[in-house]
Amino acid sequence: MKKSSSSEQAKLDRKTVERNRRIHMKGLCFKLGSLIPPHHFKPSSKDMVSQQDQLDQAATYIKKLRERIEELKGMKQLAMGNTGISTGNITEPMMAGLILPVVELRDLGSSLEVVLVSGLKKNFMLYEVIVILEEEGAEVVHASFSTVGDKIFHTIHAQVKISRVGVDTPRVWQRLQELIC
């Protein structure tokens, strides 16, 4: 009898271990899915999305982020004077020897990304950029900068305060242009 009870105990232990593993994996998949911005999901995905679909969308999102990193690396190298690099998404002022300051604004649906490149003798203050974003209906969630050579790269991430109203991206871009020029 002791043999069968230890066998049953081992069986229960395996079941418990497997159940805990599935719960842990489900939690990890949920966490991964929560890291993907809502605007990245396909329009038909408002319904319940299978775990496999969530993993596929996460993989697609990661690939897009990698492409964006490569694009930004190219922009950085171009900004530092390495003109031999060319990417399809670099704007005309950047290709003409980087006329400073430069502002790039990306509308990501419910969020905005602002990239500002300026010289060490910049003619604007970062808080002024943040004020413009907030006046136009966006809330800054992250801002960072780095200095490379004699250039300063500012990156600001903001989310739309009221999603149904949104942000007038062309107006924000115009106001930022007026600020930095």
Backbone as CSV, one residue per row, in Angstrom:
resi,resn,N_x,N_y,N_z,CA_x,CA_y,CA_z,C_x,C_y,C_z
1,MET,0.811,-1.182,0.000,0.000,0.000,0.000,0.861,1.256,0.000
2,LYS,1.972,1.201,0.672,2.823,2.369,0.710,3.348,2.712,-0.672
3,LYS,3.593,1.670,-1.487,4.084,1.912,-2.829,3.059,2.666,-3.656
4,SER,1.803,2.262,-3.577,0.770,2.923,-4.375,0.520,4.351,-3.880
5,SER,0.614,4.578,-2.575,0.398,5.943,-2.085,1.555,6.854,-2.488
6,SER,2.790,6.336,-2.499,3.914,7.167,-2.956,3.815,7.394,-4.464
7,SER,3.292,6.426,-5.194,3.077,6.586,-6.633,2.001,7.643,-6.891
8,GLU,0.944,7.595,-6.088,-0.123,8.597,-6.217,0.403,9.977,-5.840
9,GLN,1.236,10.015,-4.824,1.828,11.292,-4.395,2.693,11.876,-5.506
10,ALA,3.495,11.047,-6.155,4.348,11.515,-7.254,3.494,12.016,-8.409
11,LYS,2.387,11.305,-8.673,1.477,11.714,-9.738,0.865,13.077,-9.415
12,LEU,0.443,13.266,-8.159,-0.123,14.543,-7.739,0.923,15.657,-7.808
13,ASP,2.167,15.325,-7.433,3.235,16.309,-7.501,3.480,16.751,-8.942
14,ARG,3.481,15.794,-9.881,3.668,16.137,-11.299,2.523,17.008,-11.799
15,LYS,1.301,16.663,-11.388,0.138,17.461,-11.791,0.250,18.878,-11.235
16,THR,0.654,18.976,-9.993,0.804,20.283,-9.366,1.895,21.093,-10.050
17,VAL,3.010,20.448,-10.329,4.116,21.127,-11.009,3.664,21.600,-12.385
18,GLU,2.957,20.737,-13.116,2.489,21.105,-14.460,1.464,22.243,-14.396
19,ARG,0.545,22.179,-13.436,-0.455,23.234,-13.281,0.236,24.555,-12.951
20,ASN,1.211,24.523,-12.050,1.945,25.743,-11.701,2.731,26.282,-12.901
21,ARG,3.277,25.379,-13.704,4.002,25.808,-14.903,3.049,26.504,-15.882
22,ARG,1.870,25.924,-16.090,0.889,26.541,-16.998,0.433,27.896,-16.472
23,ILE,0.197,27.995,-15.173,-0.210,29.271,-14.574,0.898,30.305,-14.754
24,HIS,2.133,29.879,-14.530,3.279,30.791,-14.688,3.403,31.261,-16.142
25,MET,3.284,30.337,-17.101,3.379,30.699,-18.524,2.237,31.627,-18.928
26,LYS,1.045,31.366,-18.413,-0.098,32.227,-18.722,0.150,33.634,-18.198
27,GLY,0.701,33.724,-17.008,1.035,35.034,-16.437,2.085,35.761,-17.255
28,LEU,3.106,35.032,-17.715,4.149,35.635,-18.550,3.574,36.123,-19.878
29,CYS,2.683,35.334,-20.479,2.054,35.745,-21.747,1.189,36.986,-21.532
30,PHE,0.467,37.029,-20.421,-0.342,38.209,-20.117,0.548,39.437,-19.945
31,LYS,1.655,39.274,-19.237,2.583,40.380,-19.021,3.157,40.871,-20.349
32,LEU,3.544,39.943,-21.216,4.066,40.311,-22.536,3.006,41.056,-23.334
33,GLY,1.786,40.554,-23.316,0.688,41.210,-24.035,0.398,42.601,-23.517
34,SER,0.567,42.808,-22.210,0.294,44.129,-21.635,1.366,45.146,-22.001
35,LEU,2.536,44.683,-22.442,3.611,45.593,-22.830,3.458,46.114,-24.256
36,ILE,2.587,45.496,-25.029,2.370,45.919,-26.413,1.371,47.065,-26.412
37,PRO,1.725,48.208,-27.032,0.788,49.339,-27.065,-0.513,48.954,-27.767
38,PRO,-1.636,49.480,-27.300,-2.937,49.106,-27.873,-3.044,49.417,-29.364
39,HIS,-2.380,50.469,-29.833,-2.499,50.822,-31.251,-1.805,49.816,-32.158
40,HIS,-0.993,48.932,-31.602,-0.286,47.942,-32.408,-1.194,46.775,-32.785
41,PHE,-2.228,46.513,-31.998,-3.104,45.385,-32.274,-3.898,45.637,-33.545
42,LYS,-4.188,44.558,-34.248,-4.968,44.650,-35.482,-6.391,45.078,-35.137
43,PRO,-7.084,45.785,-36.079,-8.439,46.264,-35.799,-9.394,45.156,-35.373
44,SER,-9.266,43.956,-35.917,-10.193,42.872,-35.577,-9.865,42.242,-34.230
45,SER,-8.792,42.699,-33.593,-8.361,42.040,-32.360,-9.006,42.632,-31.109
46,LYS,-10.055,43.425,-31.279,-10.747,43.968,-30.106,-11.489,42.858,-29.375
47,ASP,-11.836,41.796,-30.113,-12.458,40.642,-29.484,-11.388,39.898,-28.686
48,MET,-11.780,38.809,-28.088,-10.815,38.013,-27.341,-9.726,37.519,-28.286
49,VAL,-8.489,37.693,-27.887,-7.347,37.287,-28.698,-6.743,36.046,-28.069
50,SER,-6.476,35.057,-28.908,-5.881,33.832,-28.379,-4.450,34.105,-27.923
51,GLN,-3.960,33.225,-27.094,-2.603,33.376,-26.583,-1.597,33.320,-27.735
52,GLN,-1.861,32.474,-28.723,-0.974,32.362,-29.880,-0.969,33.678,-30.666
53,ASP,-2.154,34.298,-30.833,-2.226,35.585,-31.533,-1.464,36.662,-30.769
54,GLN,-1.579,36.657,-29.443,-0.842,37.626,-28.636,0.657,37.450,-28.817
55,LEU,1.127,36.210,-28.836,2.554,35.953,-29.026,3.005,36.384,-30.423
56,ASP,2.167,36.116,-31.437,2.497,36.539,-32.804,2.575,38.067,-32.898
57,GLN,1.622,38.746,-32.274,1.624,40.206,-32.309,2.816,40.769,-31.542
58,ALA,3.193,40.131,-30.452,4.368,40.573,-29.701,5.627,40.402,-30.544
59,ALA,5.722,39.290,-31.253,6.892,39.066,-32.119,6.946,40.117,-33.226
60,THR,5.809,40.431,-33.829,5.753,41.459,-34.871,6.159,42.810,-34.307
61,TYR,5.672,43.124,-33.125,5.995,44.402,-32.490,7.488,44.497,-32.202
62,ILE,8.072,43.416,-31.721,9.514,43.401,-31.427,10.312,43.604,-32.713
63,LYS,9.880,42.973,-33.816,10.559,43.175,-35.099,10.492,44.639,-35.528
64,LYS,9.330,45.275,-35.343,9.193,46.696,-35.698,10.108,47.559,-34.833
65,LEU,10.214,47.217,-33.558,11.106,47.969,-32.676,12.557,47.818,-33.115
66,ARG,12.942,46.624,-33.525,14.313,46.410,-34.015,14.582,47.243,-35.261
67,GLU,13.601,47.285,-36.171,13.752,48.108,-37.376,13.900,49.577,-36.999
68,ARG,13.115,50.009,-36.020,13.180,51.407,-35.564,14.553,51.700,-34.957
69,ILE,15.096,50.760,-34.207,16.430,50.936,-33.616,17.463,51.102,-34.726
70,GLU,17.383,50.265,-35.746,18.330,50.369,-36.860,18.183,51.709,-37.575
71,GLU,16.949,52.154,-37.744,16.694,53.459,-38.369,17.311,54.580,-37.535
72,LEU,17.110,54.523,-36.230,17.663,55.556,-35.347,19.184,55.508,-35.315
73,LYS,19.761,54.303,-35.379,21.221,54.201,-35.442,21.737,54.877,-36.704
74,GLY,21.041,54.657,-37.817,21.421,55.310,-39.065,21.332,56.819,-38.960
75,MET,20.265,57.302,-38.335,20.103,58.753,-38.148,21.220,59.297,-37.266
76,LYS,21.572,58.555,-36.236,22.625,58.989,-35.323,23.956,59.081,-36.058
77,GLN,24.262,58.052,-36.843,25.516,58.070,-37.581,25.538,59.208,-38.593
78,LEU,24.415,59.452,-39.238,24.333,60.558,-40.188,24.513,61.886,-39.456
79,ALA,23.895,61.986,-38.294,24.006,63.223,-37.518,25.435,63.466,-37.044
80,MET,26.172,62.392,-36.849,27.552,62.541,-36.394,28.508,62.795,-37.553
81,GLY,27.976,62.836,-38.760,28.813,63.199,-39.898,29.169,62.053,-40.811
82,ASN,28.694,60.852,-40.539,28.956,59.722,-41.419,27.919,59.728,-42.533
83,THR,28.193,60.412,-43.609,27.205,60.594,-44.670,27.086,59.393,-45.590
84,GLY,27.866,58.348,-45.403,27.793,57.174,-46.256,26.588,56.302,-45.972
85,ILE,25.847,56.589,-44.918,24.719,55.756,-44.525,23.441,56.376,-45.050
86,SER,22.564,55.545,-45.571,21.307,56.049,-46.110,20.183,55.113,-45.711
87,THR,19.117,55.668,-45.156,17.919,54.884,-44.886,16.750,55.600,-45.536
88,GLY,15.722,54.856,-45.867,14.590,55.427,-46.581,13.745,56.370,-45.763
89,ASN,13.843,56.348,-44.446,12.956,57.149,-43.607,13.576,58.440,-43.098
90,ILE,14.770,58.778,-43.520,15.405,60.006,-43.038,14.861,61.173,-43.842
91,THR,14.519,62.255,-43.158,13.922,63.399,-43.820,14.968,64.228,-44.543
92,GLU,14.530,65.082,-45.453,15.425,65.883,-46.284,16.428,66.726,-45.488
93,PRO,16.020,67.449,-44.436,17.010,68.250,-43.714,18.145,67.400,-43.152
94,MET,17.842,66.159,-42.787,18.871,65.301,-42.222,19.873,64.906,-43.309
95,MET,19.406,64.715,-44.515,20.287,64.292,-45.594,21.166,65.444,-46.074
96,ALA,20.757,66.653,-45.827,21.511,67.820,-46.294,22.517,68.273,-45.245
97,GLY,23.102,67.348,-44.509,24.154,67.707,-43.559,23.625,68.063,-42.189
98,LEU,22.401,67.717,-41.890,21.788,67.922,-40.585,21.808,69.387,-40.163
99,ILE,20.843,70.122,-40.622,20.673,71.518,-40.244,20.000,71.523,-38.876
100,LEU,20.691,72.040,-37.893,20.182,72.003,-36.521,19.425,73.271,-36.189
101,PRO,18.473,73.182,-35.333,17.905,71.986,-34.700,16.932,71.265,-35.639
102,VAL,16.682,70.003,-35.326,15.777,69.161,-36.108,14.712,68.625,-35.165
103,VAL,13.460,68.610,-35.622,12.377,68.019,-34.840,11.716,66.939,-35.682
104,GLU,11.471,65.808,-35.065,10.769,64.708,-35.716,9.634,64.296,-34.790
105,LEU,8.436,64.195,-35.333,7.252,63.878,-34.538,6.577,62.663,-35.153
106,ARG,6.332,61.654,-34.332,5.644,60.448,-34.792,4.339,60.305,-34.016
107,ASP,3.252,60.196,-34.770,1.942,59.954,-34.178,1.741,58.448,-34.140
108,LEU,1.665,57.887,-32.944,1.527,56.442,-32.773,0.125,56.073,-32.296
109,GLY,-0.859,56.845,-32.710,-2.234,56.589,-32.300,-2.524,57.230,-30.962
110,SER,-2.415,56.463,-29.911,-2.701,56.996,-28.580,-1.466,57.581,-27.911
111,SER,-0.359,57.607,-28.637,0.858,58.188,-28.067,1.640,58.933,-29.145
112,LEU,2.564,59.772,-28.696,3.423,60.555,-29.573,4.872,60.316,-29.196
113,GLU,5.735,60.388,-30.193,7.162,60.340,-29.943,7.769,61.567,-30.600
114,VAL,8.511,62.344,-29.818,9.168,63.543,-30.328,10.669,63.332,-30.193
115,VAL,11.380,63.515,-31.303,12.837,63.438,-31.287,13.346,64.803,-31.713
116,LEU,14.147,65.425,-30.860,14.751,66.720,-31.157,16.258,66.558,-31.167
117,VAL,16.890,67.075,-32.196,18.344,67.065,-32.278,18.782,68.516,-32.333
118,SER,19.649,68.892,-31.413,20.117,70.270,-31.376,21.613,70.285,-31.101
119,GLY,22.190,71.453,-31.264,23.597,71.628,-30.928,23.734,71.944,-29.452
120,LEU,24.966,72.026,-29.002,25.201,72.334,-27.590,24.690,73.727,-27.232
121,LYS,24.655,74.619,-28.205,24.137,75.971,-27.965,22.686,76.029,-28.434
122,LYS,21.866,75.128,-27.896,20.463,75.050,-28.305,19.730,76.337,-27.939
123,ASN,18.684,76.610,-28.712,17.936,77.831,-28.473,16.534,77.550,-27.942
124,PHE,16.355,76.459,-27.247,15.078,76.161,-26.604,15.342,75.379,-25.334
125,MET,14.366,75.362,-24.471,14.460,74.621,-23.222,13.513,73.421,-23.307
126,LEU,13.924,72.309,-22.761,13.134,71.092,-22.831,11.755,71.276,-22.199
127,TYR,11.676,72.031,-21.137,10.376,72.225,-20.494,9.404,72.938,-21.427
128,GLU,9.921,73.783,-22.345,9.050,74.467,-23.305,8.403,73.466,-24.262
129,VAL,9.147,72.449,-24.639,8.606,71.398,-25.505,7.521,70.636,-24.753
130,ILE,7.784,70.317,-23.496,6.813,69.587,-22.674,5.542,70.409,-22.500
131,VAL,5.675,71.715,-22.294,4.505,72.595,-22.150,3.655,72.549,-23.416
132,ILE,4.297,72.605,-24.584,3.548,72.558,-25.847,2.772,71.245,-25.951
133,LEU,3.418,70.138,-25.648,2.749,68.845,-25.721,1.551,68.789,-24.783
134,GLU,1.727,69.284,-23.571,0.629,69.234,-22.604,-0.502,70.184,-22.978
135,GLU,-0.168,71.347,-23.523,-1.213,72.281,-23.966,-2.028,71.703,-25.122
136,GLU,-1.421,70.834,-25.896,-2.101,70.241,-27.049,-2.810,68.930,-26.708
137,GLY,-2.826,68.551,-25.432,-3.603,67.387,-25.014,-2.827,66.101,-24.835
138,ALA,-1.511,66.191,-24.695,-0.705,64.988,-24.473,-0.038,65.085,-23.101
139,GLU,0.150,63.952,-22.480,0.812,63.891,-21.179,2.158,63.200,-21.353
140,VAL,3.230,63.876,-20.984,4.568,63.319,-21.140,4.758,62.207,-20.109
141,VAL,5.147,61.028,-20.606,5.370,59.890,-19.714,6.853,59.557,-19.583
142,HIS,7.661,60.013,-20.539,9.096,59.731,-20.469,9.843,60.744,-21.324
143,ALA,10.925,61.254,-20.797,11.789,62.166,-21.549,13.234,61.814,-21.228
144,SER,14.063,61.809,-22.267,15.475,61.516,-22.055,16.300,62.284,-23.068
145,PHE,17.585,62.376,-22.802,18.475,63.018,-23.749,19.833,62.347,-23.675
146,SER,20.580,62.508,-24.750,21.968,62.047,-24.747,22.773,63.021,-25.585
147,THR,24.008,63.168,-25.207,24.911,64.064,-25.913,25.928,63.220,-26.662
148,VAL,26.037,63.480,-27.952,27.011,62.784,-28.781,27.784,63.862,-29.538
149,GLY,29.050,63.973,-29.217,29.848,65.027,-29.847,29.299,66.388,-29.468
150,ASP,28.974,67.184,-30.475,28.424,68.512,-30.204,26.914,68.556,-30.449
151,LYS,26.260,67.394,-30.423,24.816,67.327,-30.663,24.107,66.735,-29.450
152,ILE,22.900,67.234,-29.213,22.072,66.726,-28.125,20.835,66.092,-28.748
153,PHE,20.563,64.838,-28.385,19.402,64.107,-28.881,18.390,64.010,-27.739
154,HIS,17.224,64.632,-27.920,16.139,64.569,-26.936,15.080,63.613,-27.476
155,THR,14.581,62.740,-26.614,13.479,61.864,-26.984,12.401,62.011,-25.927
156,ILE,11.197,62.300,-26.393,10.070,62.501,-25.480,8.932,61.593,-25.923
157,HIS,8.388,60.835,-24.972,7.232,59.981,-25.232,6.058,60.549,-24.455
158,ALA,4.942,60.726,-25.143,3.747,61.283,-24.507,2.536,60.459,-24.914
159,GLN,1.547,60.443,-24.036,0.297,59.756,-24.334,-0.825,60.784,-24.413
160,VAL,-1.794,60.484,-25.255,-2.948,61.347,-25.418,-3.769,61.293,-24.129
161,LYS,-4.128,62.479,-23.613,-4.898,62.514,-22.369,-6.311,61.987,-22.581
162,ILE,-6.979,62.445,-23.651,-8.348,62.026,-23.945,-8.332,61.371,-25.316
163,SER,-8.449,60.047,-25.333,-8.239,59.306,-26.581,-9.257,59.659,-27.667
164,ARG,-10.498,59.940,-27.313,-11.469,60.241,-28.367,-11.258,61.618,-28.968
165,VAL,-10.593,62.511,-28.243,-10.292,63.837,-28.772,-8.982,63.792,-29.548
166,GLY,-7.980,63.114,-29.007,-6.698,62.978,-29.674,-5.862,64.240,-29.609
167,VAL,-4.823,64.266,-30.427,-3.909,65.403,-30.494,-3.781,65.799,-31.958
168,ASP,-3.814,67.090,-32.222,-3.638,67.604,-33.573,-2.141,67.618,-33.883
169,THR,-1.650,66.519,-34.447,-0.215,66.340,-34.675,0.390,67.442,-35.548
170,PRO,-0.253,67.844,-36.655,0.336,68.933,-37.452,0.487,70.235,-36.662
171,ARG,-0.469,70.512,-35.803,-0.383,71.727,-34.979,0.777,71.624,-33.984
172,VAL,0.931,70.458,-33.373,2.045,70.250,-32.439,3.365,70.437,-33.176
173,TRP,3.484,69.842,-34.365,4.715,69.945,-35.148,5.002,71.404,-35.501
174,GLN,3.959,72.141,-35.890,4.133,73.560,-36.239,4.612,74.362,-35.026
175,ARG,4.000,74.120,-33.875,4.400,74.844,-32.667,5.834,74.507,-32.259
176,LEU,6.217,73.250,-32.414,7.595,72.866,-32.099,8.578,73.520,-33.066
177,GLN,8.202,73.596,-34.338,9.055,74.276,-35.320,9.236,75.742,-34.961
178,GLU,8.155,76.394,-34.554,8.233,77.808,-34.158,9.131,77.964,-32.927
179,LEU,9.087,77.014,-32.036,9.891,77.085,-30.817,11.376,76.963,-31.119
180,ILE,11.728,75.998,-31.957,13.155,75.740,-32.145,13.819,76.651,-33.169
181,CYS,13.018,77.303,-33.997,13.628,78.179,-35.014,13.837,79.596,-34.522
